[in-house]
Amino acid sequence: MLGLLLIASCQSNGDANNTKNERAGEPAIYNVKSDDPEMDSAIHASKATLPEFLHVFEQQDTATSDFALKVHYDDGKESEHLWLANLSTQNGKLYGVVSNLPEFTTAVKEGETVEVDTSKVSDWKYVQQHRLVGGRTIKVLRNHLSPEERKELDASVDYKID
């Protein structure tokens, strides 16, 4: 289901305030100004609570699923945040599979397994009893969708976004 989630790229120019880039066969990308206060707050809160996510991930049980991390990638000109799913640990390191087709970065490719640099995590999420836990950037972007787009997003996932 991650492919249906919202993807964000950050742009420093003034023209990129919450614009939408449609991509054939791929989820749309929502461009957010790099100094957007709502998004900055969501990212800050996600970074601050990452240890909580990691603890739940390590202790996961049948009531939790769909663990994913959103990681910031920067090509030097533009940046974007991509979801990593299918998280695993190996020899004390955290790995994830890139779940989105990158628009800007060439550092990773969709479907590639990468080591997670936790200092670059901008969001985290999991599902517990059919409710989204975390997903702060998803919630910010969802709140900026039209009512029709919000309804479409909600119908595309098998959990409730509060």
N, C-alpha and C positions, 0 to 999 in steps of 0.2 A: 504493500500500500504506500510505501514511501514515495514512489513515483508520482503519486497524486497529491503529495503534500506541496506546500508552498516553498518556493526557492527564492532566495533573495540575493541580489548583488548590490554592492555598495558603490556609489558613485560620488565623486567630489564636486561635480559641477552642479550648478543651480537648476539645470533643466531636468534633472533625474529624480524629482521628488515624487516617489510612489507611482512610477509609470510601469506599464505592463508590456513585456515582450512575448508575443505568441511564437511558439515553435512547433512546426508540424510534427505530430507524433510524439511530442515531449511536453512535459508540464510547462506552463508559462513561467517566465521569470519576472519577478516584481523588483524593479529598481528602487532602492531606497537611498536617500541622501546619506552620506557617511556621518553626518552630524544630526540625524533624526533623533530627537530626545526619547521618543517612545521605544524605538529600536535599541538605542544605547542602553536604556534602562533594562530592557528585556535581556540583552546580552550580559550586562553587568550582573543581574540577578542569577542568570544561568551559570556564569563563571563562579559566583560565590557559593552556589549550591551543588556544584559538580561533585564534591565528595559524597553528598547525600545520594546522588545518582549512582556513583560507583559502588557504594555500599549496597544499595538495592540490587544492582546488577550482579554483584558477587553472591548475594543471598537469594537470588531469584527463585521463585517457586511457581506453582501452577496458576497462581492468581495474577502473575505479571508476564508480559510478553512485549514484543515489538520494540526492543531496546534499540536506540539509535542516538548518534551524536551528530551535531552540525559543526563542521570545521571550516575555519576561515582559510582561504587560499588567495594568494596575491601574485599577479604576474608582473608587478612593477608599475603597471599603468592603471589597471582596474582590479577590483577584488570581487570575490564571490564566496558564498557560504554553501557548502555541499553537505548533504546527509551521508553518513556512513552507517550501514546496517550490518546485520549478521556479525555482531560484535563477538570477539573471543579474546581469551588471554592465552599467552604462550610464553613460558619462561619469564613471567612477571611483566610482560609487555602487553599492551592492549592493541588489538587490530580490528579493523572494520572494512567492509566492502563499499566502495563508492557507489551510491545509489542514484545519482543524477548525472546526466550528460553535462559536463562542464561547458560553459559558454565562453569563458575567458582563459582560464588557467590551462596550461599544458603540463602542469606538475603531476596530475593524476588523470586517470581515464575511468569512465563508467565501467563498473564490474571489477575493477582492480582492488586487490586486498592491500591495504596500507597500514603502517604502524600509526597509531594515533598520538599526535603531539597534544597533550592535554592543555598546554598553554594557548593553543589555537582554537579550542572548543568555544563556540558561540551559543550553543543551545544543546539541550538534551531532552529526550522524551522516552517514555515507555507507556504501556497501557496496563492499567490495573482494574480488573473487574469492569471492563468495557468503557473506561474513562481515560482520557488523555491526562497523563501526569507530566509536568514540565511543558515542553513545547511552547515556551514563552514567545519566541519569534513567530511561530505559527499563529498564535493568538493575536499578536499585533497585526500581522498581515491580514488575517481573517477579518479583523475589525474594520479594515479599510476596503473590503470587498463590497460590491453592490449586494443588495438582498438576494438577487438571483444567483450571483456567484457563490455567496455564502451557503445558500441552500444546496447548490451543486457540490460544493466541497463537502458539506456535512453528509450528503448522500453517498459520496465516494469512499468514505472511511467507515470501518465497522466499530467505531467507538464514539463516545460523546465528547465534544470539545466544549468545555464550560467557559 
